[in-house]
Amino acid sequence: MTPEDIQHEIRAIKQALQRAQFLLANERVDHLLSTSLSEQQRLEVHYLAAVTHRMAKQYDEAFRHIDVLLSLSPDYGRAYQELAYCHEAKGNGKEASSAFFKATHFNPALISSWKKLLSIYQRHNDVTAVQMATKQIAHLQSLPAPVLGAYDLMYEKQFAAAEQVCRQFLTKHKHHPEAMMLLAEIGMQLKVYSDAEFLLESCVELYPDNEKAALAYQNVLSKLGKFPEAVQVARQRLEHNPTSFSIKTSLAHALVGVGQLDEAITVYRDVLAENPDRPKVWVSLGHALKAKGDTPDAVSAYEKAIDYASDYGDAYWSLANTKTYKFSDALLAQMSEQLNSNAIKLEDKIHVCFALGKGLEDRGEASKAFNYYQQGNSLKRSTLQFDIARTEEALNAQQRAFSSEDFNKVEGCQAPDPIFIVGLPRAGSTLLEQILASHSKVDGTMELHDILGIASSLSHQKTPYPLNVNALDGETLEKLGARYIEQTRAYRQGAPLFIDKMPNNFIHIGLIKKILPNAKIIDARRNPMDCCFSGFKQLFGEGQEFSYSLSDIGRYYKAYEKLMDHWHAVLPGEILTVQHEEVLDDLEGQVRRILDFCGLDFEEACLAFHQTKRVIKTPSSEQVRQPIYKTGMGQWKPFEVYLSALKEALGK
């Protein structure tokens, strides 16, 4: 069937439901399910099947289709709403309440579910929950119908349709604040961050008293890694509302982003002194303490979060993500208990799975550990719209865009300041950063977003990025390089050179060498099985969407190798590949090699890198605060029987 035929059938099912023609609707559903459907189409048809059977009071069949829906998309809000209606019809009040709550959690635009929850909260005399639900219902009812509809589409991940509805509304109601914020949120979901930033900046200028717009603007600045600007916005907001809990915590988050950890920790502690029952803030405090190197206090903060919310998955994962914490029998049992609870939220379940995997791996229970890693990765991947083939094509486009004739040392900003450390996550880049940052002439910073931001700003032209880079004139290239140097200045401490450790910058080496021809580039490599399996075990805060499937991560590694081979071919001598295992075997030899490539004299401090005090925000922070050790090598081997998909993708 053509897509048009499928849409015609779907409309026919909806018409049959409106006429209570359940038998006809069910026949058309069965016919569609027997054909080849896209994932989105299959979701929609199973949803209509669940509605059909519920309205026909065939609840067992409805439950069956809902089970399929939630296996395909465990964060599908409308599926939970249907589940709640079915439980309600069957007299399962507790299960219905839980499902209505999950429906509003995943799709906050579902007014019907909010109204059901309001009735439940009123029956239980839960004053705080009643106020919250009443406020949300009033907000949703105040929205123009197209904006509410677009919100619903966005929460159900129909981003293109949501964007179309929103843009159509804005053509007739220019500068409508809710529509502008919604369009920005859609842009964030589609990773068109520069458009989202422009929309929210405009919204804040037009509506300076709109607190929701100001918070959204600050969030997009943080997402773009523009933490200095985020700090400025937060401080301005705090002047007008000095007692706001949300503004204080957002200021602390931005301060962590620029490395002002002492002030951030003070803000978090002041907030928690007034509001101790805030598990999310305890975890944020833990992250700041961990970045500072105060691991015992970080662990205490994470454990405090668990004391206040035993189902808060991020707290368990944060403990596991110190890489040095060992879970007690009691905590392992508590995590297992939470995982088996029907009330656990999806994101908490994902975090607990990864934490249990780490806890059991530490005990040598590879089989059980892998089951939890696999479950966590499968759940996480089901919430993403990631296609490895599209990523492979994007990396191939970089190879088509740049040849050796496209590079020279004359154009672009001539500043020699940046040292880019690139590669895959978990490849040893934090160790290289710590070694270099121990040198007196090098500032360590963090994983900076600025090159990604420049690439994004070039993506919406007539000729798309990266094919348009070589058409940029010398003046533009110089300005882009100077912009990068200026934007990153807030993260530096005054040394002549500084490190940008964003691993994904390997994709943009062509752009980097066009706008910053004197930049140094170091490619951090690690044994592919160790690197890929370590990535598979890691739950990333954001991005790295290729890492939640063994096949995807193997294919990504191969595409990375292929692109790096291309960069070496077109930029001979401009990139230094450093093999992690060689650093472990010959630290001084590799340190001298790295310093020589960067034009730096040898300093003993680089060998004693673990003694260097600095902000480190990556998962490896505790590992690089210790002397060199080799226990990370071969960690995949106890899991080898489960890694055939990875081996196949790597061609091993």
C-alpha positions in Angstrom: 0.0 0.0 0.0 1.1 3.5 -0.7 1.4 6.0 2.1 -1.6 7.8 0.7 -3.6 4.5 0.8 -2.6 3.9 4.4 -3.6 7.4 5.4 -7.0 6.9 3.7 -7.5 3.7 5.7 -6.6 5.4 8.9 -9.1 8.2 8.2 -11.7 5.5 7.5 -11.0 3.8 10.8 -11.5 7.1 12.7 -14.8 7.8 10.8 -16.0 4.3 11.7 -15.2 4.9 15.4 -17.1 8.2 15.3 -20.2 6.3 14.0 -19.7 3.5 16.6 -19.1 1.0 13.7 -16.6 -1.0 15.8 -16.7 -4.2 13.7 -15.9 -2.2 10.5 -13.1 -0.3 12.3 -11.6 -3.6 13.6 -11.7 -5.2 10.1 -9.8 -2.2 8.7 -7.3 -2.3 11.6 -6.6 -6.0 11.0 -6.1 -5.3 7.3 -3.6 -2.5 7.9 -1.7 -4.5 10.5 -1.2 -7.3 7.9 0.5 -4.8 5.5 4.0 -3.2 5.6 3.9 -0.1 7.9 6.4 2.4 9.1 7.1 2.5 12.9 4.9 5.7 13.2 2.1 4.1 11.2 2.2 0.9 13.2 2.0 3.0 16.4 -1.1 4.8 15.2 -2.9 1.7 14.0 -2.3 -0.2 17.2 -3.5 2.9 19.1 -6.7 3.0 17.0 -7.1 -0.8 17.6 -6.9 -0.2 21.4 -9.5 2.5 21.2 -11.8 0.4 19.0 -11.7 -2.6 21.4 -12.1 -0.4 24.5 -15.2 1.3 23.0 -16.5 -2.1 22.1 -15.9 -3.2 25.7 -13.4 -5.8 24.5 -10.9 -4.9 27.2 -8.6 -8.0 26.9 -8.0 -7.2 23.2 -7.5 -3.5 24.1 -4.9 -4.5 26.7 -3.1 -6.6 24.1 -2.7 -3.8 21.7 -1.6 -1.4 24.4 1.1 -3.9 25.4 2.3 -3.8 21.8 2.2 0.0 21.8 4.2 0.3 24.9 6.8 -2.2 23.7 7.2 -0.2 20.6 7.2 3.2 22.4 7.4 3.1 26.2 7.0 6.8 26.4 3.7 7.0 24.4 1.4 9.2 26.5 -1.8 8.4 24.7 -1.2 4.6 25.1 -1.1 5.2 28.9 -4.3 7.2 28.6 -6.0 4.3 26.9 -4.6 1.9 29.5 -6.1 4.1 32.2 -9.5 4.2 30.5 -9.5 0.4 30.3 -8.5 -0.1 33.9 -11.1 2.5 34.9 -13.8 0.5 33.0 -12.7 -2.7 34.7 -12.8 -1.1 38.2 -9.1 -1.1 38.7 -8.8 2.2 40.4 -5.2 2.1 41.5 -3.9 0.9 38.1 -6.0 3.6 36.4 -4.6 6.3 38.6 -1.0 5.2 37.9 -1.7 5.1 34.1 -3.3 8.6 34.0 -0.3 9.9 35.9 2.1 8.3 33.3 -0.1 9.7 30.5 0.4 13.3 31.7 4.0 12.7 32.5 4.8 11.7 28.9 2.2 14.0 27.3 1.4 17.0 29.5 -1.1 18.2 26.8 -3.7 15.5 27.6 -6.5 17.5 29.3 -8.7 14.4 29.7 -6.1 12.7 31.8 -5.4 15.8 33.8 -9.1 16.1 34.6 -9.2 12.4 35.7 -6.2 13.0 37.9 -7.8 16.1 39.4 -10.8 14.1 40.5 -8.6 11.4 42.0 -6.5 14.1 43.9 -9.7 15.7 45.2 -11.0 12.4 46.5 -7.8 11.9 48.4 -7.7 15.5 49.7 -4.2 16.0 48.2 -4.2 19.8 48.3 -0.8 20.3 46.6 -1.6 17.9 43.8 -5.1 19.5 43.3 -3.5 22.9 42.9 -0.9 21.6 40.4 -3.5 19.8 38.3 -5.9 22.7 38.4 -3.2 25.1 37.3 -2.2 22.8 34.4 -5.8 22.3 33.2 -6.3 26.1 33.3 -3.1 26.6 31.3 -4.1 24.0 28.7 -7.6 25.4 28.3 -6.2 28.9 27.9 -4.2 27.8 24.8 -5.5 28.4 21.3 -6.7 25.1 19.9 -4.0 24.9 17.2 -1.3 25.5 19.8 -2.7 22.8 22.1 -2.9 20.4 19.1 0.7 21.2 18.2 1.8 20.5 21.8 0.0 17.1 21.6 1.7 16.3 18.3 5.1 17.2 19.7 4.8 15.1 22.8 3.8 12.2 20.6 7.0 12.8 18.6 5.2 13.9 15.4 7.6 16.8 15.1 7.1 17.7 11.5 3.3 17.8 11.9 3.7 19.9 15.1 6.0 22.3 13.4 3.6 22.8 10.4 0.6 23.5 12.7 2.6 25.9 14.8 4.1 27.8 11.9 0.6 28.1 10.3 -0.7 29.6 13.5 2.2 32.1 13.8 1.5 33.4 10.2 -1.8 34.7 11.5 -0.8 35.4 15.1 2.7 36.8 14.8 4.8 36.9 18.0 2.2 34.8 20.0 4.5 33.9 23.1 3.2 30.3 23.6 3.5 29.5 19.9 7.0 31.0 19.8 8.1 28.9 22.8 6.5 25.8 21.3 8.2 26.3 18.0 11.5 26.7 19.9 10.8 23.5 21.8 10.2 21.6 18.6 13.4 23.1 17.2 15.2 21.7 20.3 13.7 18.3 19.8 14.9 18.4 16.2 18.3 19.6 17.3 17.9 22.9 15.4 19.3 24.8 18.4 20.2 28.0 16.6 16.6 28.5 15.5 15.4 27.8 19.0 17.8 30.3 20.5 16.7 33.0 18.1 13.0 32.4 18.8 13.5 32.4 22.5 15.8 35.4 22.5 13.1 37.3 20.5 10.4 36.1 22.8 12.3 37.4 25.9 12.8 40.8 24.2 9.1 41.1 23.3 7.8 39.8 26.6 10.5 40.6 29.3 8.1 39.7 32.2 7.4 36.2 30.8 9.2 34.0 33.3 8.5 30.8 31.3 10.1 32.3 28.2 13.1 33.5 30.2 13.6 30.0 31.7 13.3 28.4 28.3 15.8 30.8 26.9 18.3 30.1 29.6 17.8 26.3 29.1 18.6 26.6 25.4 21.7 28.6 26.1 22.8 25.8 28.5 22.0 23.2 25.8 24.2 25.1 23.4 27.0 25.2 26.0 26.6 29.0 26.2 27.0 28.9 29.9 28.4 32.5 30.4 25.3 33.9 28.7 23.1 31.5 30.8 24.7 32.9 34.0 24.0 36.4 32.8 20.4 35.7 32.1 19.9 33.9 35.5 21.5 36.8 37.4 19.2 39.3 35.6 16.2 37.1 36.5 17.3 36.8 40.1 17.4 40.6 40.5 13.7 40.7 39.7 12.8 37.6 41.7 15.4 37.0 44.4 13.5 34.3 46.2 12.7 32.1 43.2 13.7 28.4 43.8 13.8 27.6 40.0 16.0 30.7 39.2 18.5 29.9 41.9 18.9 26.3 40.8 19.1 27.3 37.1 21.8 29.8 38.1 23.7 27.1 39.9 23.5 24.8 36.9 24.9 27.6 34.6 27.7 28.3 37.1 28.7 24.6 37.0 28.8 25.0 33.2 31.4 27.8 33.4 33.4 26.0 36.1 32.5 28.4 39.0 31.9 25.4 41.3 32.3 27.1 44.7 29.6 29.6 44.0 27.4 26.9 42.5 27.8 24.6 45.5 27.0 27.5 47.8 23.8 28.2 45.9 22.7 24.6 45.9 23.4 24.2 49.6 21.5 27.4 50.4 18.5 26.2 48.4 18.6 22.8 50.0 18.7 24.3 53.5 15.3 25.8 52.8 14.0 23.0 50.6 15.7 19.7 51.7 13.1 17.4 50.0 14.5 18.0 46.5 16.2 14.9 45.2 17.0 16.4 41.8 18.8 19.3 43.5 20.8 16.9 45.7 22.0 15.1 42.6 22.9 18.4 41.0 24.9 19.3 44.1 26.6 15.9 43.8 27.6 16.5 40.2 29.2 19.9 41.2 31.1 18.3 44.1 32.2 15.4 41.8 33.4 17.9 39.2 35.4 19.6 41.9 37.0 16.3 43.0 35.1 16.1 46.3 33.9 12.5 45.7 33.0 11.6 49.3 30.6 14.6 49.6 29.3 13.9 46.1 28.4 10.4 47.1 26.7 11.7 50.3 24.6 14.0 48.2 23.6 11.2 45.8 22.7 9.0 48.8 20.7 11.9 50.3 18.6 12.0 47.1 17.8 8.3 47.5 16.8 8.9 51.1 14.2 11.4 49.9 13.1 9.5 46.8 13.9 5.8 46.7 12.6 5.6 43.1 14.8 8.4 41.8 16.9 6.5 39.2 19.3 9.3 38.4 20.6 9.1 42.0 21.5 5.4 41.7 23.1 5.9 38.3 25.1 8.9 39.6 26.6 6.7 42.3 27.4 4.1 39.7 28.8 6.8 37.4 31.5 7.8 39.8 33.1 4.5 38.5 34.5 3.9 42.0 31.4 3.4 44.2 30.5 -0.2 45.2 26.8 -0.8 45.9 25.8 -2.6 49.1 23.6 -5.7 49.1 20.8 -3.5 50.5 21.0 -0.9 47.7 21.2 -3.6 45.0 18.0 -5.2 46.5 16.4 -1.8 46.7 17.1 -1.1 43.0 15.7 -4.5 42.0 12.6 -3.8 44.0 12.1 -0.4 42.4 12.6 -1.9 38.9 9.8 -4.4 39.6 7.4 -1.6 40.7 4.5 -0.8 38.4 4.8 2.8 39.5 8.4 3.4 38.3 8.8 6.0 35.6 10.5 5.1 32.4 13.5 7.4 32.8 14.0 6.1 36.4 13.8 2.6 35.1 16.5 3.3 32.5 18.8 4.8 35.1 18.3 1.9 37.5 19.0 -0.7 34.8 22.4 0.9 34.0 23.2 1.3 37.7 22.3 -2.4 38.4 24.4 -3.4 35.4 27.4 -1.6 36.9 26.8 -2.9 40.4 26.6 -6.5 39.3 29.6 -6.1 36.9 31.6 -5.0 39.9 30.7 -8.3 41.6 31.7 -10.4 38.6 28.2 -11.4 37.7 28.6 -10.8 33.9 25.4 -12.5 32.8 23.1 -10.6 35.1 24.9 -7.4 34.5 24.6 -7.7 30.8 20.9 -8.4 31.0 20.4 -5.1 32.9 22.7 -3.2 30.4 20.7 -4.6 27.5 17.4 -3.7 29.1 18.5 -0.2 29.9 19.9 0.3 26.4 16.8 -1.1 24.7 14.5 1.1 26.7 16.6 4.2 26.1 16.8 3.5 22.3 13.1 3.1 22.1 12.7 6.7 23.2 15.0 8.0 20.5 14.4 8.6 16.8 17.9 7.5 15.7 18.9 6.0 12.4 22.5 4.9 12.1 22.3 5.0 8.3 21.6 8.8 8.4 24.6 9.3 10.6 26.8 7.3 8.3 25.6 9.4 5.4 26.4 12.6 7.4 29.9 11.4 7.9 30.3 10.4 4.3 29.1 14.0 3.3 32.1 15.4 5.2 34.4 13.2 3.1 32.7 14.5 -0.1 32.9 18.1 1.0 36.7 18.4 1.7 39.8 17.5 -0.3 43.4 18.4 0.3 43.2 21.4 -2.1 40.6 23.0 0.2 43.0 23.8 3.0 45.7 26.4 3.4 47.4 28.2 6.3 46.5 31.7 5.1 42.8 31.9 5.5 40.9 31.8 8.8 41.7 33.1 12.2 45.5 32.6 12.8 45.2 32.1 16.6 47.2 29.0 17.7 45.3 28.7 21.0 43.0 25.7 20.7 44.0 22.0 21.1 41.1 19.8 20.1 40.9 16.3 21.5 38.4 14.3 19.4 37.3 10.7 19.1 34.6 8.5 20.5 33.4 8.8 24.1 35.1 6.4 26.5 38.2 6.3 24.3 40.6 7.9 26.9 40.2 11.6 25.9 39.7 12.7 29.5 43.2 11.2 30.4 44.8 13.1 27.5 43.0 16.3 28.6 44.2 15.9 32.2 47.8 15.3 31.0 47.8 18.4 28.8 46.0 20.5 31.4 48.8 19.7 33.9 51.1 21.8 31.7 51.7 25.4 32.8 50.9 26.7 29.3 47.6 24.9 28.8 44.2 25.5 30.2 41.8 22.6 30.6 38.2 23.5 29.9 35.5 21.0 29.2 33.5 19.6 26.3 32.7 22.9 24.6 29.7 23.2 22.2 31.0 26.1 20.2 32.2 24.2 17.0 28.9 22.3 17.0 27.1 25.7 17.2 29.1 27.2 14.3 28.3 24.1 12.2 24.7 24.3 13.1 24.6 28.0 12.1 25.9 27.0 8.6 23.2 24.3 8.2 20.3 26.4 7.1 21.7 27.9 3.9 20.8 27.2 0.3 23.7 24.8 0.0 23.7 22.7 3.2 26.6 22.2 5.6 29.3 20.9 5.1 29.1 21.3 1.3 28.9 25.1 1.7 32.1 25.5 3.8 34.4 25.8 0.9 32.3 28.6 -0.6 32.9 30.8 2.4 35.2 33.8 1.7 38.4 34.5 3.7 36.7 37.3 5.7 33.9 35.0 6.8 36.3 32.2 7.8 38.4 34.6 9.8 35.3 35.9 11.6 34.0 32.4 12.4 37.4 31.5 13.9 37.6 34.7 15.9 34.1 34.1 17.1 35.1 30.7 18.4 38.1 32.1 20.2 36.0 34.9 21.8 33.1 32.5 22.8 35.5 30.1 24.6 37.4 32.8 26.5 35.1 32.6 29.5 36.3 29.0 30.1 40.0 29.8 30.2 42.3 30.8 33.0 44.9 32.8 31.1 47.3 30.2 29.6 48.4 30.6 26.0 46.7 27.4 24.9 43.5 25.7 25.9 41.8 22.3 25.3 38.4 21.7 23.7 37.5 18.1 24.5 34.2 17.7 22.6 34.6 14.2 21.2 32.1 14.8 18.3 34.3 17.5 16.9 36.0 14.7 14.9 33.1 15.1 12.4 33.9 18.8 11.9 37.7 18.7 11.5 37.3 20.1 8.0 35.5 23.2 9.4 37.9 23.5 12.3 41.0 23.6 10.0 39.3 26.1 7.6 38.5 28.6 10.4 41.4 27.8 12.7 44.2 26.6 10.5 46.8 26.6 13.4 44.6 24.6 15.8 46.1 21.3 17.0 44.0 18.2 16.7 44.5 15.0 18.8 42.6 11.9 18.0 42.1 9.7 21.1 41.9 6.0 20.1 41.1 2.9 22.1 40.8 -0.8 21.3 37.4 -0.8 19.5 35.9 -3.6 21.6 36.8 -1.9 24.8 35.7 1.5 23.5 32.4 0.4 22.1 31.4 -1.8 25.0 32.4 0.9 27.5 30.1 3.3 25.5 27.3 0.7 25.5 27.5 0.5 29.4 27.4 4.3 29.7 24.1 6.2 30.0 25.0 9.6 28.6 23.3 12.8 29.8 22.5 13.7 26.2 23.6 13.0 22.7 25.7 9.9 21.7 22.4 8.3 20.5 24.4 5.7 18.5 25.6 4.1 21.8 22.4 2.3 22.8 22.7 -0.6 20.4 25.7 -2.9 19.9 25.2 -2.9 16.2 24.8 0.9 16.0 27.9 1.6 18.1 29.9 -0.8 16.0 28.8 0.8 12.7 29.5 4.2 14.2 33.0 3.2 15.1 33.7 2.0 11.6 32.3 5.2 10.1 34.5 7.2 12.6 37.6 5.3 11.5 36.8 5.8 7.8 36.3 9.6 8.3 39.5 9.9 10.3 41.4 8.1 7.6 40.0 10.8 5.2 41.1 13.7 7.4 44.6 12.2 7.7 44.7 11.9 3.9 43.7 15.5 3.2 45.4 17.1 6.2 48.7 15.2 6.4 50.6 15.8 9.6 47.9 18.0 11.1 46.3 15.3 13.4 48.0 13.3 16.1 46.5 9.8 16.8 47.1 8.7 20.4 46.4 5.1 21.2 45.1 4.7 24.8 46.8 1.4 25.3 50.2 2.9 24.3 49.7 5.7 26.9 49.2 3.0 29.6 52.3 1.1 28.4 54.6 4.1 28.0 53.3 7.2 29.7 56.4 9.3 29.4 57.1 8.4 25.8 53.5 9.3 24.8 53.5 12.5 26.9 56.7 13.7 25.2 55.2 12.9 21.8 51.9 14.8 22.6 53.8 17.8 24.0 56.1 17.9 21.0 53.1 17.8 18.6 51.6 20.8 20.5 54.9 22.7 20.4 55.3 22.5 24.2 58.4 21.8 26.3 58.3 18.8 28.5 57.1 19.3 32.1 57.2 16.7 34.9 53.7 17.8 36.0 52.3 16.1 33.0 53.4 12.7 34.3 51.9 13.5 37.7 48.6 14.5 36.0 46.5 12.9 38.8 47.7 15.5 41.2 46.4 18.4 39.1 43.4 20.1 40.7 40.8 21.2 38.1 37.1 20.9 37.1 36.4 17.6 35.4 32.8 17.0 34.3 33.1 13.7 32.4 32.4 10.2 33.7 36.1 9.5 33.9 36.7 12.3 36.4 37.7 10.0 39.3 39.7 7.7 37.1 42.1 10.4 35.9 42.6 11.6 39.5 44.5 8.4 40.1 47.9 7.2 38.7 47.9 5.2 35.5 46.3 1.8 35.8 45.3 -0.9 33.3 42.2 -2.5 34.9 40.0 -0.9 32.2 41.7 -3.0 29.5 39.7 -6.0 28.2 36.6 -5.3 30.3 34.5 -6.6 27.4 36.0 -10.1 27.6 33.7 -11.5 30.4 30.8 -10.4 28.2 32.1 -11.7 24.9 29.4 -14.3 24.5 26.8 -11.5 24.3 28.7 -9.2 21.9 28.4 -11.0 18.6 26.4 -8.1 17.1 29.2 -5.7 18.0 31.9 -8.0 16.6 29.9 -8.4 13.4 29.5 -4.6 13.0 33.2 -4.0 13.7 34.1 -6.8 11.2 36.0 -8.7 14.0 
